[in-house]
Amino acid sequence: QVQLVESGGGLVQPGGSLRLSCAASGSIFSRNAMGWYRQAPGKQRELVAIITKIGTTNYADSVKGRFTISGDNAKNTVYLQMNNLKPEDTAVYYCYGLINYEVTWGQGTQVTVSS
């Protein structure tokens, strides 16, 4: 059973930065992609950023130029560096993994951007 454990959420002022981490553990024989989704109150879960096993990345238009996704294949870990945060970035951020040909989700970490 694969598990995803997130860390790094919190409260930050507008214009500030946060770095999220997500580590995959368990029996992993194939890791095709990992990334981040978010869900704000009253809204649907949406893609934030994703990175494939060969390093291809994709971002939501709303975060392009502000967020950067990266991965450490040796550690089965993905990171999301979030800069110039805005109040509309407030949401629960969920780690996503397409691992062993199955979709796995983390438990979520709260990011709140407020003055």
C-alpha positions in Angstrom: 0.0 0.0 0.0 1.4 3.3 -1.1 1.0 6.4 1.2 1.6 10.0 0.5 2.5 12.3 3.4 2.4 16.1 2.9 4.0 18.8 5.0 4.6 22.5 4.8 1.2 24.2 4.9 0.4 27.1 7.1 -0.6 30.7 7.4 1.2 33.3 5.3 0.6 36.9 4.4 -0.1 38.0 0.8 3.1 38.1 -1.2 4.7 35.5 1.0 6.1 32.1 0.2 5.6 28.5 1.3 7.1 25.2 0.3 5.0 22.0 0.3 6.6 18.6 0.4 5.0 15.2 -0.3 6.8 11.9 0.3 5.6 8.6 -1.1 6.3 5.5 0.9 5.5 1.8 0.6 6.2 -0.7 -2.1 6.8 1.4 -5.2 7.7 -0.2 -8.5 6.4 2.5 -10.9 5.9 6.2 -10.4 4.5 7.8 -13.5 3.6 11.2 -12.1 3.2 13.2 -8.9 1.7 16.6 -8.2 -0.6 18.9 -6.3 -4.3 19.6 -6.5 -6.2 22.1 -4.3 -9.7 22.6 -3.1 -11.1 25.8 -1.7 -14.3 26.0 0.3 -17.4 25.6 -2.0 -15.2 24.8 -5.0 -14.2 21.7 -6.9 -10.7 20.2 -6.5 -8.4 21.6 -9.2 -5.0 20.8 -10.6 -2.2 23.1 -9.4 0.9 21.4 -10.8 2.1 18.0 -11.9 5.5 16.5 -12.8 6.0 13.3 -14.7 8.8 10.7 -14.1 10.8 12.2 -16.9 10.5 15.7 -15.6 7.7 17.2 -17.7 5.7 19.7 -15.8 2.3 21.3 -16.2 0.7 24.1 -14.2 -2.6 25.7 -13.8 -2.7 29.1 -15.5 -3.5 30.8 -12.2 -0.1 29.8 -10.7 2.2 30.0 -13.7 5.2 32.2 -12.9 4.6 32.0 -9.1 4.7 28.2 -8.3 7.4 25.7 -9.1 7.1 22.0 -8.9 10.1 19.7 -8.5 10.9 16.2 -7.6 13.6 14.0 -6.0 13.3 10.6 -7.6 15.7 9.0 -5.2 13.5 10.0 -2.3 10.1 9.6 -4.0 9.3 13.1 -3.0 7.8 16.1 -4.8 7.9 19.7 -3.8 5.8 22.8 -4.5 7.5 26.1 -4.1 4.8 28.8 -3.9 5.9 32.4 -4.2 3.9 35.7 -4.3 1.0 34.0 -2.7 -2.5 35.5 -3.0 -5.6 35.2 -0.9 -7.2 33.2 -3.7 -4.5 30.6 -3.2 -6.2 29.7 0.1 -7.2 26.1 0.0 -6.5 22.6 1.2 -3.6 21.3 -1.0 -3.6 17.5 -1.8 -0.7 15.6 -3.0 -1.4 13.4 -6.0 0.4 10.3 -7.2 0.0 8.0 -10.1 2.0 5.2 -8.6 2.0 1.5 -9.4 -0.6 2.4 -12.0 -3.1 3.6 -9.4 -4.1 7.1 -8.2 -3.2 7.8 -4.6 -4.0 10.9 -2.6 -2.5 12.5 0.5 -4.5 13.6 3.4 -4.2 17.3 2.5 -2.5 20.3 4.1 -4.1 23.7 4.7 -2.6 26.8 3.1 -4.1 30.1 4.2 -3.1 33.4 2.7 -4.3 36.3 4.8 -3.2 39.5 6.3 
